[in-house]
Amino acid sequence: MYRHDMSGVVGSLPCADGSFRSEWLEYALTRSDWHAWMLTIGEHPGGLALVRAVNEPVRVLNSFFVVSGARRFGLGFDLARVVVGEYPGRWDVAYQDANAAAVALWPAVAGSFDAGYTVERRAVPGDSDVPHDVWVSFRTA
């Protein structure tokens, strides 16, 4: 669902079999330097968060998603705070300007932890034809 939702933001297409890339989820479920969270709403999946570099000085929120039907209730903000709060220290989160929900969410989350958070645009490695990612960097206690 996450990759399908993001396809409209980043212009990606599914694989020939209709599926989307899933290696990041596989990494989060099998590698010790990744961690996965699933948001549940009752018995229903409501979202996910994938973190990489959990053992490094700067953790990276690699993927974050809340299903459409669960948006606008503060669940994304709450999930983000739980995930980030799990690993105190420095964090980097990337998003795209075209993703209006992320543009609103990530500075708010960062600011809830660190009034001195920063925002910068960085080129996407190996893909000069796409707009730069927006990176928010902050610290947690």
C-alpha positions in Angstrom: 0.0 0.0 0.0 2.8 2.4 0.9 4.5 2.0 -2.5 1.2 2.4 -4.3 0.4 5.5 -2.4 3.9 7.0 -3.0 3.8 6.2 -6.7 1.7 9.3 -7.3 4.3 11.4 -5.5 7.5 10.0 -7.0 6.1 8.8 -10.4 7.0 5.1 -10.0 5.2 2.2 -11.6 4.6 -1.3 -10.3 6.6 -4.3 -11.4 5.3 -6.4 -14.4 3.4 -8.6 -12.0 1.6 -5.7 -10.4 3.6 -5.7 -7.2 5.8 -2.8 -6.0 9.3 -3.0 -4.7 9.5 -4.5 -1.2 13.1 -4.8 -0.3 13.0 -2.1 2.4 10.3 -4.0 4.2 12.3 -7.2 3.8 15.3 -5.4 5.3 13.3 -4.1 8.2 12.1 -7.6 9.0 15.4 -9.4 8.7 18.3 -7.1 9.4 19.5 -6.1 12.9 20.2 -2.5 11.8 16.6 -1.9 10.7 13.4 -1.9 12.7 9.7 -2.1 11.6 6.6 -0.9 13.3 3.0 -1.5 12.3 0.2 0.7 13.3 -3.0 -1.3 14.0 -6.5 0.1 14.4 -8.3 -2.6 16.3 -7.5 -5.7 14.2 -6.8 -3.7 11.1 -3.4 -2.6 9.7 -3.3 1.2 9.7 0.2 2.1 8.8 3.9 1.3 9.0 7.2 2.8 9.8 10.6 1.5 8.8 13.8 2.8 10.4 17.3 2.1 9.2 20.7 2.7 10.9 19.2 2.0 14.3 22.7 1.3 15.7 24.3 4.4 14.1 24.7 7.9 15.5 22.0 9.2 13.1 18.9 7.1 12.6 16.9 7.4 9.4 13.2 7.0 9.1 13.2 5.2 5.8 9.5 4.7 5.2 6.4 6.0 6.9 2.8 5.4 5.9 -0.8 5.7 7.3 -3.6 4.3 5.3 -6.0 6.9 3.7 -9.0 5.9 5.9 -7.0 6.6 9.1 -5.5 10.0 8.2 -6.4 13.3 9.7 -7.0 11.9 13.2 -3.5 12.5 14.6 -2.4 8.8 14.3 0.5 9.6 12.0 1.8 12.2 14.5 1.4 9.7 17.4 3.1 6.9 15.5 6.0 9.1 14.4 6.5 10.2 18.1 6.5 6.6 19.3 8.9 5.5 16.6 11.3 8.4 17.0 11.0 8.2 20.8 12.2 4.6 20.8 15.8 5.7 19.8 17.0 8.9 21.5 19.5 10.8 19.6 19.9 12.3 16.1 17.3 11.6 13.4 17.0 12.3 9.6 13.7 12.0 7.8 13.3 12.5 4.1 10.2 13.4 2.2 9.1 15.0 -1.1 7.6 18.5 -1.5 4.8 17.0 -3.5 3.7 15.0 -0.5 1.6 17.6 1.3 0.9 15.4 4.3 4.6 14.8 4.9 5.3 18.5 4.4 2.9 19.2 7.3 3.9 16.2 9.5 7.6 16.1 9.7 8.5 19.6 10.7 5.7 19.3 13.4 7.1 16.0 14.7 10.7 17.4 14.6 9.6 20.6 16.4 7.9 18.6 19.1 11.3 17.1 20.0 13.8 19.8 19.0 13.1 23.5 18.5 16.4 23.7 16.7 15.5 21.2 13.9 16.8 21.9 10.4 15.3 21.4 7.0 17.4 21.1 3.8 17.0 19.9 0.3 19.4 17.1 -0.9 19.8 15.5 -4.3 18.5 12.0 -4.6 21.7 9.8 -5.0 21.9 8.3 -8.5 18.8 10.0 -9.8 19.4 13.6 -11.0 16.2 13.7 -12.9 13.9 13.9 -9.9 13.3 16.8 -7.5 15.6 16.9 -4.4 14.3 15.3 -1.3 13.5 17.5 1.7 15.4 16.3 4.8 14.4 17.3 8.3 17.1 16.7 11.0 16.5 16.8 14.7 17.5 15.4 18.1 15.4 13.6 20.7 16.3 13.3 24.4 
